[in-house]
């Protein structure tokens, strides 16, 4: 059972990444275009409009698995900023200040920074078998030198 779960992990991670990216995109679409029950933000207003653009562009990239680590890092940082700059002014805990979504996106996107996009990602189309083999050789060399992997 454990081996089956282990083999499915990269695909489950891809599904997780896609859902998180899609939800992040929806938040951006709602704020940038004024749909899904949200008012449209005026272009250039700080910080809301910029956060919405990061949500829109970053969410699309994360959902596709294209530049996932970079897009997730930027999105995670913007959600941390949103929580501490906007939500914390009205209360300490997320339940008090309405910051649950910001905290959720911050931590899930940060997880994707460390785990990567999973098996099904657009980034995989640009990775050649030769560059993957080169990375593996480098990993073995580091391990041989006593550096933890």
Buried (B, 14 or more C-beta within 10 A) or exposed (E): EEEEEEEEEBEEBBEBBBEBBEBBBBBBBBBBEEEEEBEEBEEEEEEEBBBBBBBBBBBBBBBBBBBBBEBBBBBBBBBBBBBEEBBBEEEEEBEEBEBEBBBBBBEBBBBBBEBBBBBBBBBEEEEEEEEEEEEEEEEEEEEEEEEEE
